[in-house]
Amino acid sequence: MDINTLRIVATLACFATFIGILGWTFLRRNRAGFEEAAQIPFQQD
């Protein structure tokens, strides 16, 4: 295995991770939690 093959594998792994995070972000079941988290800076004690 040469360095270029390792670079290709690392790039593909990072891309797959990115797509996974992107998919998880846009799932509808996470919407309520994200909306609640988005309002935290605006809440006063």
CYANA upper distance limits for C-alpha pairs under 8 A (distance plus 0.5 A):
  1 MET  CA      5 THR  CA      6.76
  1 MET  CA      6 LEU  CA      7.62
  2 ASP  CA      6 LEU  CA      7.10
  3 ILE  CA      7 ARG  CA      6.68
  4 ASN  CA      8 ILE  CA      6.71
  5 THR  CA      9 VAL  CA      6.74
  6 LEU  CA     10 ALA  CA      6.64
  7 ARG  CA     11 THR  CA      6.57
  8 ILE  CA     12 LEU  CA      6.67
  9 VAL  CA     13 ALA  CA      6.60
 10 ALA  CA     14 CYS  CA      6.66
 11 THR  CA     15 PHE  CA      6.63
 12 LEU  CA     16 ALA  CA      6.57
 13 ALA  CA     17 THR  CA      6.69
 14 CYS  CA     18 PHE  CA      6.64
 15 PHE  CA     19 ILE  CA      6.71
 16 ALA  CA     20 GLY  CA      6.61
 17 THR  CA     21 ILE  CA      6.71
 18 PHE  CA     22 LEU  CA      6.59
 19 ILE  CA     23 GLY  CA      6.55
 20 GLY  CA     24 TRP  CA      6.64
 21 ILE  CA     25 THR  CA      6.60
 22 LEU  CA     26 PHE  CA      7.06
 23 GLY  CA     27 LEU  CA      6.98
 24 TRP  CA     30 ASN  CA      8.43
 25 THR  CA     30 ASN  CA      7.64
 26 PHE  CA     30 ASN  CA      7.95
 26 PHE  CA     31 ARG  CA      8.25
 27 LEU  CA     31 ARG  CA      7.66
 30 ASN  CA     34 PHE  CA      6.80
 31 ARG  CA     35 GLU  CA      6.58
 32 ALA  CA     36 GLU  CA      6.70
 33 GLY  CA     37 ALA  CA      6.66
 34 PHE  CA     38 ALA  CA      6.52
 35 GLU  CA     39 GLN  CA      7.09
 36 GLU  CA     40 ILE  CA      7.33
 39 GLN  CA     43 GLN  CA      7.08
